[in-house]
Amino acid sequence: MKYMLLLRHSPDAGPVEGTPEFDAEMAKWGDVMGDLGGAGAMVAAHGLDTEATATTVRVRDDEALVTDGPFAETKESFFSYIIIDVADLDAALGWAKRMPNATYGSVEVRPLSIHEQDS
């Protein structure tokens, strides 16, 4: 079963780049991502650019509304996603708990929907 781990944090949360704490967290990321690959669970992973680069499209009454910025204003923002292929939700949750940002942000775990076009 495939799951998406949606990684979020507040922009001011977590270690500051250039500090020993940041370097330690990057090492943790390297470990968990290496373990995902070694377990054969990794499907895809990509970081996201900042919300300042987002563009949102909505269509209302057949009119396209294009606005700068994310869809919703929230305190936390998405900074990355990881798609994994594991046996079940418990396994996906196990990986989510290992994400370093879970201590100051959140990891939303969602199963990928299975539709005919996905085959």
N, C-alpha and C positions, 0 to 999 in steps of 0.2 A: 504494500500500500504506500502511496506517495503522500507526503505531507509537506506543507510549506511552513517554515519557521520565519515569522515576520518579526524582525528585531527592531525595537524602539528604545529611545532614550530621550531625556530632556537635553537640549543643546549644552546646558551648563553642568551636566552630570558626568561623572566618570573622571578618569585621570586626565591630566593636562599633557598634551604632546610635549616631548622633550624632557619629561621627568622620569625618574626611575620607576615610578608607579605605572606610567604609560608603557614603558619598555616591558615591565613585568606582565601587564595585561596583553600586550602584543604576543608575548611568548605563550600565554595561555591560549590565545586565539590560534596560534600556530599548532599547539598541541591538539586542541579539540578538532580543528579542521583536518589535521593529519590523521587523527583517529577515525573521523568520519570516512575519509578516503580509504584508509586501511581496512575498515569494516565493510567496504563496498556499499555503503549507504548513501554516499554523495551523488546527487544527480546534477545540481547546479548551485552556484552561489555567486552573488554579485552585490557589491556595495552600491548605494544610491547616492547621487549628488544631493546637495542641500535643497531644502524646500524652496529656497530663493530661485532655483532653476526650474521649478515645476510649472506646468501649464495645465489647467483643468478645462475640459470641454463638457458642456451640458447642452442638450437640445430640448427646448421648450416651445410648444406650439409651432413646430417645424422651423424654429430659428435657433441657429447654433450660437451659443454664448461661450466665448473663449476668454478665460481670465488667467492672469498670472497668479501663481501660487498653488498650494495644495487644495484638495477638495474640502477639507475640514480644518478648522482651527483647533489645535489640541496642544497640550503642554508637552507631550512627547511626540517625536517625529520618527518616521521610519528611516533607518540608515542602511539597512541591508536586508536581504532575504536569502534563505537557503532552502533548497528543495532536496528532501531526502526520501529514500525508498527503504522502508523498514517493515517489520512484520505487523505492527499494530500501534494503536495510540500510546500504549504504555512505553513502547520503545521510543516513539517520537518524543514523548514527554521526558524520557531519560536524557535524550540528547539536548532538549531545550534547557533542562536544568544545568547543563554543563556550559552553556553560553556565558562568557564572562560578563556581559551586560545585564544578565538577569539579577545581579546584585544591586544595580542602581537604575535599571530600566525595566523592560519587560520583553518576553518572547511569546508571541501569540502563535499557537499551533493550530493549523487548519488542514484537514484532508483536502487533497485536490479532487475536484469533482471528476467523475468518470462519465464521459459522454462518447457517443459513437465516433466523433471526429478525433478523439484522443487515441484511438487504436491505430 
